[in-house]
Amino acid sequence: MSLLALESLRLDAGTRCLIQPLSLQINAGEQIALIGPSGAGKTSLLHALALALRPSSGRLLLNQQDAWGLSHSARHRLRRQLMLAPQHPPLPPRQRVAVAVLAGQLPGASLSRSLRMLFSPSAEQARQAHDALAALELGDRLWSRVDQLSGGERQRVALARLLVSQAPLWLVDEPLSALDPQRAQRSLGVLQQAAQQSQRTLVCSLHQVELARTLFPRIIALREGRLFYDGPPEGLDDATVAALYAGDDTHLASSSTPIKQGDDAGREPGRDPCEDPSSPTHDAHANPGPHEIDGAPDADRPAAPSAPHLICR
Ligand SMILES: Nc1ncnc2c1ncn2[C@@H]1O[C@H](COP(=O)(O)OP(=O)(O)OP(=O)(O)O)[C@@H](O)[C@H]1O
């Protein structure tokens, strides 16, 4: 069953096109690696899936609900269906690790439960936090302060947060960037196993292509904000990977044709339609506006008409 559906979803920041119209479906229980070179749009797409970044056009259906057609409060409730682990988790430095982990249970919790959890976790909650940390080889840091942790340890705290959360959809942005290769593989294995056991859906952006190819049954690759590949790892041969990262567009048509999908299929390869120097509104070096992050009081307002959206075609 489709958990998430993108219908020609497009993301812009000011005059900059971050994601060109993209259509895809993600079924409940799937495990997907999101790969692509730096700047390809992985984080932007994850933020869109997390309902943190409002699309400039197209629709995002989560549990068959049109997320951006809902009221602010209804969308806020819908967000309980997901949890995003950002690449650099904004953990309060003075917070105890146990509390930082239990923050994963805050969405949907009542105010009194949330306050108890934050100020005086129960023994059961502490055990849950400990188990999640122990699975990620951090069991001995339960009562450490966050600012006593290394970058890699903080990343694992963010993963532990996922493990204790109730959200059926886990969105993880480069969880391994601060981990050594062995620990990276073990941590990813823990996450994948937990997701499988509890039938969660996992979408994880990775720079480690080999891990993505070895461990994930579905890979979505982006390049320059465009869908480059969507399918099983077997279809992502070395030449296609080289093309993805080196920008060798000749592989676009041949290597990924059978499983390439999305609105951009068949589009002229190698040309970023948003990079149109002839466009009077385009300025590749302009300082575009910030991502429109929902949650601000005016989040339900439509995109400002003054922000021009370049047409990708
Ligand atoms: N708020 C913003 N305003 C303007 N441009 C942005 C904004 N956020 C991201 N971008 C640009 O959009 C592109 C995609 O960024 P994004 O962070 O999604 O890429 P990424 O694939 O996650 O990269 P990395 O692997 O380096 O983390 C980049 O060129 C980035 O500079």
py3Dmol code that shows the C-alpha trace and the ligand (Angstrom):
import py3Dmol

protein = """\
ATOM      1  CA  MET A   1       0.000   0.000   0.000  1.00  0.00           C
ATOM      2  CA  SER A   2       1.256   3.456  -0.869  1.00  0.00           C
ATOM      3  CA  LEU A   3       2.356   5.318   2.243  1.00  0.00           C
ATOM      4  CA  LEU A   4       3.769   8.312   0.409  1.00  0.00           C
ATOM      5  CA  ALA A   5       3.052   9.560  -3.059  1.00  0.00           C
ATOM      6  CA  LEU A   6       4.656  12.512  -4.780  1.00  0.00           C
ATOM      7  CA  GLU A   7       2.734  13.880  -7.725  1.00  0.00           C
ATOM      8  CA  SER A   8       4.848  16.213  -9.854  1.00  0.00           C
ATOM      9  CA  LEU A   9       6.221  17.669  -6.681  1.00  0.00           C
ATOM     10  CA  ARG A  10       8.552  20.590  -7.244  1.00  0.00           C
ATOM     11  CA  LEU A  11      10.660  22.483  -4.723  1.00  0.00           C
ATOM     12  CA  ASP A  12      12.070  25.952  -5.098  1.00  0.00           C
ATOM     13  CA  ALA A  13      13.965  28.319  -2.870  1.00  0.00           C
ATOM     14  CA  GLY A  14      13.552  31.811  -4.181  1.00  0.00           C
ATOM     15  CA  THR A  15      14.515  31.675  -7.821  1.00  0.00           C
ATOM     16  CA  ARG A  16      16.369  28.418  -7.392  1.00  0.00           C
ATOM     17  CA  CYS A  17      14.821  25.108  -8.374  1.00  0.00           C
ATOM     18  CA  LEU A  18      15.896  22.508  -5.814  1.00  0.00           C
ATOM     19  CA  ILE A  19      13.821  19.571  -7.033  1.00  0.00           C
ATOM     20  CA  GLN A  20      12.307  19.404 -10.468  1.00  0.00           C
ATOM     21  CA  PRO A  21       8.817  17.956 -10.788  1.00  0.00           C
ATOM     22  CA  LEU A  22       9.096  14.516  -9.293  1.00  0.00           C
ATOM     23  CA  SER A  23       6.573  11.709  -9.093  1.00  0.00           C
ATOM     24  CA  LEU A  24       7.133   8.573  -7.096  1.00  0.00           C
ATOM     25  CA  GLN A  25       5.487   6.243  -4.631  1.00  0.00           C
ATOM     26  CA  ILE A  26       6.803   4.748  -1.439  1.00  0.00           C
ATOM     27  CA  ASN A  27       5.042   1.776   0.025  1.00  0.00           C
ATOM     28  CA  ALA A  28       4.703   0.971   3.702  1.00  0.00           C
ATOM     29  CA  GLY A  29       7.628  -1.102   4.933  1.00  0.00           C
ATOM     30  CA  GLU A  30       9.983  -0.182   2.109  1.00  0.00           C
ATOM     31  CA  GLN A  31      13.649   0.573   2.758  1.00  0.00           C
ATOM     32  CA  ILE A  32      15.061   3.113   0.351  1.00  0.00           C
ATOM     33  CA  ALA A  33      18.518   4.613   0.002  1.00  0.00           C
ATOM     34  CA  LEU A  34      18.627   8.111  -1.414  1.00  0.00           C
ATOM     35  CA  ILE A  35      21.913   8.801  -3.158  1.00  0.00           C
ATOM     36  CA  GLY A  36      23.448  11.418  -5.396  1.00  0.00           C
ATOM     37  CA  PRO A  37      26.308  13.863  -5.484  1.00  0.00           C
ATOM     38  CA  SER A  38      26.580  16.733  -3.086  1.00  0.00           C
ATOM     39  CA  GLY A  39      23.963  19.343  -3.880  1.00  0.00           C
ATOM     40  CA  ALA A  40      21.770  16.879  -5.785  1.00  0.00           C
ATOM     41  CA  GLY A  41      18.776  17.658  -3.607  1.00  0.00           C
ATOM     42  CA  LYS A  42      18.718  14.741  -1.149  1.00  0.00           C
ATOM     43  CA  THR A  43      18.251  16.854   1.954  1.00  0.00           C
ATOM     44  CA  SER A  44      15.690  19.027   0.208  1.00  0.00           C
ATOM     45  CA  LEU A  45      13.698  15.980  -0.808  1.00  0.00           C
ATOM     46  CA  LEU A  46      13.868  14.492   2.690  1.00  0.00           C
ATOM     47  CA  HIS A  47      12.641  17.782   4.147  1.00  0.00           C
ATOM     48  CA  ALA A  48       9.787  17.770   1.681  1.00  0.00           C
ATOM     49  CA  LEU A  49       8.899  14.200   2.663  1.00  0.00           C
ATOM     50  CA  ALA A  50       9.012  15.336   6.297  1.00  0.00           C
ATOM     51  CA  LEU A  51       6.473  18.080   5.478  1.00  0.00           C
ATOM     52  CA  ALA A  52       9.037  20.624   6.605  1.00  0.00           C
ATOM     53  CA  LEU A  53       9.495  22.159   3.173  1.00  0.00           C
ATOM     54  CA  ARG A  54       6.470  23.283   1.271  1.00  0.00           C
ATOM     55  CA  PRO A  55       6.402  22.317  -2.406  1.00  0.00           C
ATOM     56  CA  SER A  56       6.053  25.107  -4.916  1.00  0.00           C
ATOM     57  CA  SER A  57       3.819  22.875  -7.024  1.00  0.00           C
ATOM     58  CA  GLY A  58       2.546  19.320  -7.110  1.00  0.00           C
ATOM     59  CA  ARG A  59       1.136  17.230  -4.299  1.00  0.00           C
ATOM     60  CA  LEU A  60       2.449  15.086  -1.499  1.00  0.00           C
ATOM     61  CA  LEU A  61       0.082  12.417  -0.240  1.00  0.00           C
ATOM     62  CA  LEU A  62       0.903  10.832   3.089  1.00  0.00           C
ATOM     63  CA  ASN A  63      -1.476   8.085   4.083  1.00  0.00           C
ATOM     64  CA  GLN A  64      -3.649   9.179   1.166  1.00  0.00           C
ATOM     65  CA  GLN A  65      -3.956  12.670   2.618  1.00  0.00           C
ATOM     66  CA  ASP A  66      -2.904  15.671   0.595  1.00  0.00           C
ATOM     67  CA  ALA A  67      -0.527  17.113   3.185  1.00  0.00           C
ATOM     68  CA  TRP A  68      -0.487  20.679   1.912  1.00  0.00           C
ATOM     69  CA  GLY A  69      -4.216  20.761   1.281  1.00  0.00           C
ATOM     70  CA  LEU A  70      -4.840  20.235   4.991  1.00  0.00           C
ATOM     71  CA  SER A  71      -5.186  22.865   7.670  1.00  0.00           C
ATOM     72  CA  HIS A  72      -2.076  23.660   9.662  1.00  0.00           C
ATOM     73  CA  SER A  73      -3.289  21.682  12.668  1.00  0.00           C
ATOM     74  CA  ALA A  74      -4.272  18.666  10.558  1.00  0.00           C
ATOM     75  CA  ARG A  75      -0.867  18.699   8.888  1.00  0.00           C
ATOM     76  CA  HIS A  76       0.742  18.972  12.302  1.00  0.00           C
ATOM     77  CA  ARG A  77      -1.121  15.807  13.334  1.00  0.00           C
ATOM     78  CA  LEU A  78      -0.112  14.101  10.108  1.00  0.00           C
ATOM     79  CA  ARG A  79       3.532  14.776  10.957  1.00  0.00           C
ATOM     80  CA  ARG A  80       3.228  12.307  13.798  1.00  0.00           C
ATOM     81  CA  GLN A  81       3.406   9.680  11.086  1.00  0.00           C
ATOM     82  CA  LEU A  82       7.040  10.506  10.443  1.00  0.00           C
ATOM     83  CA  MET A  83      10.294  11.324  12.103  1.00  0.00           C
ATOM     84  CA  LEU A  84      13.235  13.054  10.469  1.00  0.00           C
ATOM     85  CA  ALA A  85      16.753  12.503  11.751  1.00  0.00           C
ATOM     86  CA  PRO A  86      18.705  15.439  10.340  1.00  0.00           C
ATOM     87  CA  GLN A  87      22.333  15.201   9.358  1.00  0.00           C
ATOM     88  CA  HIS A  88      23.338  17.536  12.169  1.00  0.00           C
ATOM     89  CA  PRO A  89      20.813  16.866  14.918  1.00  0.00           C
ATOM     90  CA  PRO A  90      20.114  20.071  16.845  1.00  0.00           C
ATOM     91  CA  LEU A  91      20.459  18.531  20.280  1.00  0.00           C
ATOM     92  CA  PRO A  92      20.450  20.924  23.242  1.00  0.00           C
ATOM     93  CA  PRO A  93      24.046  20.786  24.530  1.00  0.00           C
ATOM     94  CA  ARG A  94      23.181  20.601  28.211  1.00  0.00           C
ATOM     95  CA  GLN A  95      20.539  17.964  27.793  1.00  0.00           C
ATOM     96  CA  ARG A  96      21.038  14.449  29.150  1.00  0.00           C
ATOM     97  CA  VAL A  97      21.393  11.838  26.443  1.00  0.00           C
ATOM     98  CA  ALA A  98      18.459   9.870  27.853  1.00  0.00           C
ATOM     99  CA  VAL A  99      16.190  12.879  27.456  1.00  0.00           C
ATOM    100  CA  ALA A 100      17.517  13.609  23.973  1.00  0.00           C
ATOM    101  CA  VAL A 101      16.618  10.082  22.951  1.00  0.00           C
ATOM    102  CA  LEU A 102      13.178  10.165  24.566  1.00  0.00           C
ATOM    103  CA  ALA A 103      12.406  13.311  22.598  1.00  0.00           C
ATOM    104  CA  GLY A 104      11.635  10.810  19.861  1.00  0.00           C
ATOM    105  CA  GLN A 105       8.450   9.982  21.767  1.00  0.00           C
ATOM    106  CA  LEU A 106       7.275  13.565  22.114  1.00  0.00           C
ATOM    107  CA  PRO A 107       5.203  13.804  18.920  1.00  0.00           C
ATOM    108  CA  GLY A 108       1.699  12.797  19.886  1.00  0.00           C
ATOM    109  CA  ALA A 109       2.420  12.685  23.619  1.00  0.00           C
ATOM    110  CA  SER A 110       0.246  14.709  25.953  1.00  0.00           C
ATOM    111  CA  LEU A 111       1.705  17.805  27.567  1.00  0.00           C
ATOM    112  CA  SER A 112       1.935  16.198  30.996  1.00  0.00           C
ATOM    113  CA  ARG A 113       3.606  13.082  29.623  1.00  0.00           C
ATOM    114  CA  SER A 114       6.010  15.238  27.612  1.00  0.00           C
ATOM    115  CA  LEU A 115       6.973  17.259  30.666  1.00  0.00           C
ATOM    116  CA  ARG A 116       7.468  14.124  32.750  1.00  0.00           C
ATOM    117  CA  MET A 117       9.584  12.622  30.012  1.00  0.00           C
ATOM    118  CA  LEU A 118      11.761  15.703  29.730  1.00  0.00           C
ATOM    119  CA  PHE A 119      12.244  16.429  33.419  1.00  0.00           C
ATOM    120  CA  SER A 120      11.855  13.113  35.141  1.00  0.00           C
ATOM    121  CA  PRO A 121      11.846  10.074  32.865  1.00  0.00           C
ATOM    122  CA  SER A 122      10.316   6.964  34.381  1.00  0.00           C
ATOM    123  CA  ALA A 123      12.371   3.811  34.865  1.00  0.00           C
ATOM    124  CA  GLU A 124      10.600   2.259  31.905  1.00  0.00           C
ATOM    125  CA  GLN A 125      11.370   5.244  29.695  1.00  0.00           C
ATOM    126  CA  ALA A 126      14.993   5.218  30.805  1.00  0.00           C
ATOM    127  CA  ARG A 127      15.155   1.523  29.946  1.00  0.00           C
ATOM    128  CA  GLN A 128      13.783   2.198  26.472  1.00  0.00           C
ATOM    129  CA  ALA A 129      16.343   4.945  25.934  1.00  0.00           C
ATOM    130  CA  HIS A 130      19.093   2.694  27.230  1.00  0.00           C
ATOM    131  CA  ASP A 131      18.106  -0.195  24.959  1.00  0.00           C
ATOM    132  CA  ALA A 132      18.088   2.059  21.926  1.00  0.00           C
ATOM    133  CA  LEU A 133      21.468   3.520  22.843  1.00  0.00           C
ATOM    134  CA  ALA A 134      22.921   0.110  23.642  1.00  0.00           C
ATOM    135  CA  ALA A 135      21.888  -1.168  20.202  1.00  0.00           C
ATOM    136  CA  LEU A 136      23.989   1.652  18.808  1.00  0.00           C
ATOM    137  CA  GLU A 137      26.899   0.968  21.176  1.00  0.00           C
ATOM    138  CA  LEU A 138      26.183   3.976  23.366  1.00  0.00           C
ATOM    139  CA  GLY A 139      24.526   2.297  26.323  1.00  0.00           C
ATOM    140  CA  ASP A 140      27.096   3.711  28.732  1.00  0.00           C
ATOM    141  CA  ARG A 141      26.280   7.311  27.775  1.00  0.00           C
ATOM    142  CA  LEU A 142      22.668   7.317  28.982  1.00  0.00           C
ATOM    143  CA  TRP A 143      23.200  10.029  31.579  1.00  0.00           C
ATOM    144  CA  SER A 144      26.003  11.913  29.849  1.00  0.00           C
ATOM    145  CA  ARG A 145      25.368  15.425  28.701  1.00  0.00           C
ATOM    146  CA  VAL A 146      24.976  15.918  24.969  1.00  0.00           C
ATOM    147  CA  ASP A 147      27.891  18.351  24.840  1.00  0.00           C
ATOM    148  CA  GLN A 148      30.147  15.578  26.130  1.00  0.00           C
ATOM    149  CA  LEU A 149      29.533  13.524  22.986  1.00  0.00           C
ATOM    150  CA  SER A 150      31.511  13.417  19.773  1.00  0.00           C
ATOM    151  CA  GLY A 151      29.867  14.241  16.445  1.00  0.00           C
ATOM    152  CA  GLY A 152      29.482  10.560  15.600  1.00  0.00           C
ATOM    153  CA  GLU A 153      27.976   9.841  19.020  1.00  0.00           C
ATOM    154  CA  ARG A 154      25.460  12.635  18.519  1.00  0.00           C
ATOM    155  CA  GLN A 155      24.511  11.154  15.190  1.00  0.00           C
ATOM    156  CA  ARG A 156      23.838   7.853  16.909  1.00  0.00           C
ATOM    157  CA  VAL A 157      21.732   9.602  19.555  1.00  0.00           C
ATOM    158  CA  ALA A 158      19.607  10.908  16.694  1.00  0.00           C
ATOM    159  CA  LEU A 159      19.265   7.349  15.405  1.00  0.00           C
ATOM    160  CA  ALA A 160      18.365   6.110  18.883  1.00  0.00           C
ATOM    161  CA  ARG A 161      15.616   8.699  18.886  1.00  0.00           C
ATOM    162  CA  LEU A 162      14.149   6.994  15.845  1.00  0.00           C
ATOM    163  CA  LEU A 163      14.311   3.629  17.566  1.00  0.00           C
ATOM    164  CA  VAL A 164      12.103   4.824  20.437  1.00  0.00           C
ATOM    165  CA  SER A 165       9.696   6.789  18.268  1.00  0.00           C
ATOM    166  CA  GLN A 166       6.231   5.653  17.317  1.00  0.00           C
ATOM    167  CA  ALA A 167       6.404   7.118  13.826  1.00  0.00           C
ATOM    168  CA  PRO A 168       5.866   4.612  11.028  1.00  0.00           C
ATOM    169  CA  LEU A 169       8.041   6.588   8.603  1.00  0.00           C
ATOM    170  CA  TRP A 170      11.714   7.197   9.341  1.00  0.00           C
ATOM    171  CA  LEU A 171      13.539   9.781   7.275  1.00  0.00           C
ATOM    172  CA  VAL A 172      17.259   9.851   7.889  1.00  0.00           C
ATOM    173  CA  ASP A 173      19.690  12.329   6.411  1.00  0.00           C
ATOM    174  CA  GLU A 174      23.227  11.026   6.043  1.00  0.00           C
ATOM    175  CA  PRO A 175      23.345   9.250   9.387  1.00  0.00           C
ATOM    176  CA  LEU A 176      26.831   7.913   8.842  1.00  0.00           C
ATOM    177  CA  SER A 177      28.771  11.005   7.840  1.00  0.00           C
ATOM    178  CA  ALA A 178      30.634  11.233  11.172  1.00  0.00           C
ATOM    179  CA  LEU A 179      31.106   7.495  11.728  1.00  0.00           C
ATOM    180  CA  ASP A 180      34.024   5.269  10.883  1.00  0.00           C
ATOM    181  CA  PRO A 181      33.238   2.680   8.176  1.00  0.00           C
ATOM    182  CA  GLN A 182      32.719  -0.293  10.499  1.00  0.00           C
ATOM    183  CA  ARG A 183      30.538   1.564  12.924  1.00  0.00           C
ATOM    184  CA  ALA A 184      28.648   3.117  10.035  1.00  0.00           C
ATOM    185  CA  GLN A 185      27.743  -0.292   8.689  1.00  0.00           C
ATOM    186  CA  ARG A 186      26.775  -1.631  12.100  1.00  0.00           C
ATOM    187  CA  SER A 187      24.626   1.419  12.868  1.00  0.00           C
ATOM    188  CA  LEU A 188      22.870   1.188   9.551  1.00  0.00           C
ATOM    189  CA  GLY A 189      22.284  -2.509  10.153  1.00  0.00           C
ATOM    190  CA  VAL A 190      20.656  -1.737  13.520  1.00  0.00           C
ATOM    191  CA  LEU A 191      18.411   0.845  11.935  1.00  0.00           C
ATOM    192  CA  GLN A 192      17.391  -1.427   9.086  1.00  0.00           C
ATOM    193  CA  GLN A 193      16.735  -4.392  11.323  1.00  0.00           C
ATOM    194  CA  ALA A 194      14.633  -2.319  13.712  1.00  0.00           C
ATOM    195  CA  ALA A 195      12.687  -0.848  10.809  1.00  0.00           C
ATOM    196  CA  GLN A 196      12.037  -4.277   9.388  1.00  0.00           C
ATOM    197  CA  GLN A 197      11.011  -5.810  12.705  1.00  0.00           C
ATOM    198  CA  SER A 198       8.573  -3.035  13.486  1.00  0.00           C
ATOM    199  CA  GLN A 199       7.433  -2.648   9.864  1.00  0.00           C
ATOM    200  CA  ARG A 200       8.574   0.932   9.577  1.00  0.00           C
ATOM    201  CA  THR A 201       9.346   2.605   6.317  1.00  0.00           C
ATOM    202  CA  LEU A 202      12.903   3.850   6.012  1.00  0.00           C
ATOM    203  CA  VAL A 203      14.231   6.467   3.612  1.00  0.00           C
ATOM    204  CA  CYS A 204      17.885   7.170   4.218  1.00  0.00           C
ATOM    205  CA  SER A 205      20.203   9.483   2.311  1.00  0.00           C
ATOM    206  CA  LEU A 206      23.707   8.128   2.002  1.00  0.00           C
ATOM    207  CA  HIS A 207      27.003   9.059   0.446  1.00  0.00           C
ATOM    208  CA  GLN A 208      28.244   5.484   0.832  1.00  0.00           C
ATOM    209  CA  VAL A 209      27.047   4.090  -2.487  1.00  0.00           C
ATOM    210  CA  GLU A 210      28.400   0.631  -1.797  1.00  0.00           C
ATOM    211  CA  LEU A 211      26.428   0.383   1.426  1.00  0.00           C
ATOM    212  CA  ALA A 212      23.344   1.571  -0.409  1.00  0.00           C
ATOM    213  CA  ARG A 213      23.817  -1.019  -3.123  1.00  0.00           C
ATOM    214  CA  THR A 214      24.562  -3.806  -0.673  1.00  0.00           C
ATOM    215  CA  LEU A 215      21.936  -3.156   1.962  1.00  0.00           C
ATOM    216  CA  PHE A 216      18.931  -1.499   0.327  1.00  0.00           C
ATOM    217  CA  PRO A 217      16.410  -3.157  -1.969  1.00  0.00           C
ATOM    218  CA  ARG A 218      15.494   0.138  -3.613  1.00  0.00           C
ATOM    219  CA  ILE A 219      17.690   3.055  -4.541  1.00  0.00           C
ATOM    220  CA  ILE A 220      16.578   6.494  -5.584  1.00  0.00           C
ATOM    221  CA  ALA A 221      19.318   8.597  -7.124  1.00  0.00           C
ATOM    222  CA  LEU A 222      19.119  12.329  -7.686  1.00  0.00           C
ATOM    223  CA  ARG A 223      21.350  14.540  -9.689  1.00  0.00           C
ATOM    224  CA  GLU A 224      20.923  18.291 -10.009  1.00  0.00           C
ATOM    225  CA  GLY A 225      17.497  18.044  -8.446  1.00  0.00           C
ATOM    226  CA  ARG A 226      16.291  15.535 -10.995  1.00  0.00           C
ATOM    227  CA  LEU A 227      15.400  11.878 -10.654  1.00  0.00           C
ATOM    228  CA  PHE A 228      18.280   9.934 -12.135  1.00  0.00           C
ATOM    229  CA  TYR A 229      17.482   6.396 -11.097  1.00  0.00           C
ATOM    230  CA  ASP A 230      14.789   4.594  -9.153  1.00  0.00           C
ATOM    231  CA  GLY A 231      14.944   0.857  -8.788  1.00  0.00           C
ATOM    232  CA  PRO A 232      16.769  -2.117  -7.342  1.00  0.00           C
ATOM    233  CA  PRO A 233      20.521  -2.036  -6.763  1.00  0.00           C
ATOM    234  CA  GLU A 234      21.053  -4.577  -9.528  1.00  0.00           C
ATOM    235  CA  GLY A 235      20.088  -1.928 -12.060  1.00  0.00           C
ATOM    236  CA  LEU A 236      22.584   0.537 -10.715  1.00  0.00           C
ATOM    237  CA  ASP A 237      25.745  -0.710 -12.366  1.00  0.00           C
ATOM    238  CA  ASP A 238      29.175   0.838 -11.969  1.00  0.00           C
ATOM    239  CA  ALA A 239      28.869   2.857 -15.144  1.00  0.00           C
ATOM    240  CA  THR A 240      25.599   4.395 -13.987  1.00  0.00           C
ATOM    241  CA  VAL A 241      27.089   5.210 -10.606  1.00  0.00           C
ATOM    242  CA  ALA A 242      30.061   6.811 -12.324  1.00  0.00           C
ATOM    243  CA  ALA A 243      27.681   8.830 -14.464  1.00  0.00           C
ATOM    244  CA  LEU A 244      25.675   9.848 -11.441  1.00  0.00           C
ATOM    245  CA  TYR A 245      28.680  11.205  -9.651  1.00  0.00           C
ATOM    246  CA  ALA A 246      30.790  12.369 -12.575  1.00  0.00           C
ATOM    247  CA  GLY A 247      27.925  13.870 -14.507  1.00  0.00           C
ATOM    248  CA  ASP A 248      28.509  11.581 -17.475  1.00  0.00           C
ATOM    249  CA  ASP A 249      25.100  12.022 -19.000  1.00  0.00           C
ATOM    250  CA  THR A 250      25.573   9.492 -21.768  1.00  0.00           C
ATOM    251  CA  HIS A 251      24.571   6.824 -19.245  1.00  0.00           C
ATOM    252  CA  LEU A 252      21.243   8.425 -18.534  1.00  0.00           C
ATOM    253  CA  ALA A 253      19.500   7.071 -21.586  1.00  0.00           C
ATOM    254  CA  SER A 254      21.101   3.653 -21.747  1.00  0.00           C
ATOM    255  CA  SER A 255      21.688   2.430 -18.218  1.00  0.00           C
ATOM    256  CA  SER A 256      18.604   3.423 -16.350  1.00  0.00           C
ATOM    257  CA  THR A 257      15.919   3.485 -18.990  1.00  0.00           C
ATOM    258  CA  PRO A 258      13.954   0.409 -17.829  1.00  0.00           C
ATOM    259  CA  ILE A 259      13.556   1.588 -14.293  1.00  0.00           C
ATOM    260  CA  LYS A 260      13.878   5.298 -14.555  1.00  0.00           C
ATOM    261  CA  GLN A 261      10.658   7.005 -13.688  1.00  0.00           C
ATOM    262  CA  GLY A 262       9.195  10.343 -12.876  1.00  0.00           C
ATOM    263  CA  ASP A 263       8.141  13.335 -14.867  1.00  0.00           C
ATOM    264  CA  ASP A 264      11.614  13.857 -16.161  1.00  0.00           C
ATOM    265  CA  ALA A 265      11.911  10.525 -17.939  1.00  0.00           C
ATOM    266  CA  GLY A 266      12.793  11.138 -21.529  1.00  0.00           C
ATOM    267  CA  ARG A 267      13.945  14.667 -20.854  1.00  0.00           C
ATOM    268  CA  GLU A 268      17.059  15.811 -22.591  1.00  0.00           C
ATOM    269  CA  PRO A 269      19.891  14.454 -20.450  1.00  0.00           C
ATOM    270  CA  GLY A 270      22.595  16.607 -19.077  1.00  0.00           C
ATOM    271  CA  ARG A 271      20.738  19.843 -19.136  1.00  0.00           C
ATOM    272  CA  ASP A 272      19.376  21.354 -16.017  1.00  0.00           C
ATOM    273  CA  PRO A 273      16.360  23.209 -17.282  1.00  0.00           C
ATOM    274  CA  CYS A 274      16.417  25.408 -14.245  1.00  0.00           C
ATOM    275  CA  GLU A 275      19.856  26.627 -15.173  1.00  0.00           C
ATOM    276  CA  ASP A 276      18.565  28.719 -18.004  1.00  0.00           C
ATOM    277  CA  PRO A 277      20.809  31.727 -18.390  1.00  0.00           C
ATOM    278  CA  SER A 278      18.401  33.202 -20.898  1.00  0.00           C
ATOM    279  CA  SER A 279      15.722  33.431 -18.276  1.00  0.00           C
ATOM    280  CA  PRO A 280      15.263  37.005 -17.207  1.00  0.00           C
ATOM    281  CA  THR A 281      14.573  35.867 -13.657  1.00  0.00           C
ATOM    282  CA  HIS A 282      17.389  33.396 -13.326  1.00  0.00           C
ATOM    283  CA  ASP A 283      20.461  34.305 -11.399  1.00  0.00           C
ATOM    284  CA  ALA A 284      22.560  31.313 -10.523  1.00  0.00           C
ATOM    285  CA  HIS A 285      24.494  33.341  -7.985  1.00  0.00           C
ATOM    286  CA  ALA A 286      21.591  35.135  -6.452  1.00  0.00           C
ATOM    287  CA  ASN A 287      21.015  34.591  -2.800  1.00  0.00           C
ATOM    288  CA  PRO A 288      17.660  32.854  -2.898  1.00  0.00           C
ATOM    289  CA  GLY A 289      15.179  32.997  -0.095  1.00  0.00           C
ATOM    290  CA  PRO A 290      15.239  30.399   2.613  1.00  0.00           C
ATOM    291  CA  HIS A 291      13.378  27.146   2.465  1.00  0.00           C
ATOM    292  CA  GLU A 292       9.825  27.722   3.450  1.00  0.00           C
ATOM    293  CA  ILE A 293       9.630  25.789   6.638  1.00  0.00           C
ATOM    294  CA  ASP A 294       6.191  24.998   7.862  1.00  0.00           C
ATOM    295  CA  GLY A 295       5.468  25.616  11.485  1.00  0.00           C
ATOM    296  CA  ALA A 296       5.663  29.375  11.355  1.00  0.00           C
ATOM    297  CA  PRO A 297       2.379  31.090  12.141  1.00  0.00           C
ATOM    298  CA  ASP A 298       1.885  31.945   8.484  1.00  0.00           C
ATOM    299  CA  ALA A 299       2.725  28.496   7.245  1.00  0.00           C
ATOM    300  CA  ASP A 300      -0.611  27.935   5.555  1.00  0.00           C
ATOM    301  CA  ARG A 301      -0.313  30.923   3.337  1.00  0.00           C
ATOM    302  CA  PRO A 302       0.359  30.111  -0.289  1.00  0.00           C
ATOM    303  CA  ALA A 303       3.831  30.693  -1.681  1.00  0.00           C
ATOM    304  CA  ALA A 304       4.438  34.386  -2.107  1.00  0.00           C
ATOM    305  CA  PRO A 305       3.474  35.383  -5.633  1.00  0.00           C
ATOM    306  CA  SER A 306       6.503  37.626  -5.807  1.00  0.00           C
ATOM    307  CA  ALA A 307       8.834  34.593  -5.612  1.00  0.00           C
ATOM    308  CA  PRO A 308       9.178  33.584  -9.248  1.00  0.00           C
ATOM    309  CA  HIS A 309       9.177  29.874  -9.983  1.00  0.00           C
ATOM    310  CA  LEU A 310      11.240  29.023 -12.993  1.00  0.00           C
ATOM    311  CA  ILE A 311       9.546  26.495 -15.188  1.00  0.00           C
ATOM    312  CA  CYS A 312      11.455  23.283 -15.615  1.00  0.00           C
ATOM    313  CA  ARG A 313      10.901  21.735 -18.974  1.00  0.00           C
TER     314      ARG A 313
END
"""
ligand_1 = """\
31
LIG
N 17.409 27.441 1.298
C 18.073 27.294 0.160
N 18.192 28.328 -0.680
C 18.846 28.206 -1.831
N 19.446 27.095 -2.248
C 19.367 26.039 -1.451
C 18.682 26.080 -0.219
N 18.781 24.857 0.354
C 19.502 24.107 -0.495
N 19.861 24.811 -1.572
C 20.633 24.350 -2.718
O 19.927 23.273 -3.269
C 20.812 22.273 -3.712
C 20.427 20.966 -3.065
O 20.763 21.028 -1.676
P 20.591 19.762 -0.747
O 21.079 20.132 0.612
O 19.209 19.266 -0.860
O 21.593 18.744 -1.453
P 22.163 17.363 -0.929
O 22.037 16.404 -2.057
O 21.536 16.984 0.357
O 23.689 17.744 -0.702
P 24.767 17.134 0.350
O 25.017 15.723 -0.078
O 25.965 18.019 0.125
O 24.193 17.251 1.721
C 22.208 22.749 -3.375
O 22.782 23.295 -4.526
C 21.984 23.796 -2.314
O 22.968 24.780 -2.385
"""
view = py3Dmol.view(width=600, height=400)
view.addModel(protein, "pdb")
view.setStyle({"model": 0}, {"cartoon": {"style": "trace"}})
view.addModel(ligand_1, "xyz")
view.setStyle({"model": 1}, {"stick": {}})
view.zoomTo()
view.show()
